[in-house]
Amino acid sequence: MSTFLEHLRSGQLLIADGATGSNLQMRGLEQGTPSEVWVMENPDPIVRLHRDFVEAGANLVLTSTFGGTALRLEHANLQDRMAELNQRAVALARQAANGAPLFVGGSMGPIGQLLEPLGPLPRVDAVREYAAQASALTAGGADVLVIETQFDLGEATAAIEGARSASALPIVCSFSFDMGKRTMMGHAPSEIAKELTALGVDVIGVNCGKSLDENLANLSEMRAVTNKPLWMKPNAGLPRMGDDDVAIYDVTPAIMGEHAKQWVAAGAQIVGGCCGTSPEHLRAIAQTVRTP
């Protein structure tokens, strides 16, 4: 099997997976419980979800380690098992392949605290936290590190620095534009793309966010200022709460699949989905972008 970067350089599309948290909640994960808890205590549904995405067409799946830094794992009293947890999560994702070619991306989400001077976290501590997680994911056998759902360039650059200090793996860095055309911290897509291109990040992208149309505009703005491979993994719309307090996403698989054509046309080489993206959504995306 080619390496992750060789695959991209060949010009081939990659199909990334869909949501972790929202799908595991549909499969019994209690709201408010981090999915990392199930990595240690109930791994079978995680493997099943990974496999469902692979069977739907994904050839890249992300580990269930979005909150896998030691600092964020304190909420689940798992901070002392950070390395073990991240390595086990890679192994669970790898199980889903059943021998088929599959890239495993080590998911690295925000730490959960703002960096100084806006928050309590010194930058050096953020670098250290991300370095430790990147080291564990690399030791576990991940193919690529995915620094995702970022909103602050300061934290994202700390994550990149930490990852590079501990690992030689390629890096994806993806931002969430929760304000529509800007991140929560006010960063524009062009600003982010220029900064990450200058830093030599391997893949730049968009994930989570608000509407499909706004995320497409953000992706297009990135493409206008960078020649880096682009990543597109938007939500299936914004959630609304149902009668049983379960989040409902109104973007159907058919709609998601149709929009995926536009993502590829706008320059995305890796496509998938974030919150609310089920295996059925992912199947529609894969079938659409692989149809000539």
Beta strands, then each sheet from edge to edge (+ up, - down):
strand 1: 14-15
strand 2: 60-62
strand 3: 103-108
strand 4: 144-150
strand 5: 171-175
strand 6: 203-208
strand 7: 230-234
strand 8: 239-241
strand 9: 247-249
strand 10: 268-271
sheet 1: 1+ 10+ 7+ 6+ 5+ 4+ 3+ 2+
sheet 2: 8+ 9-
end
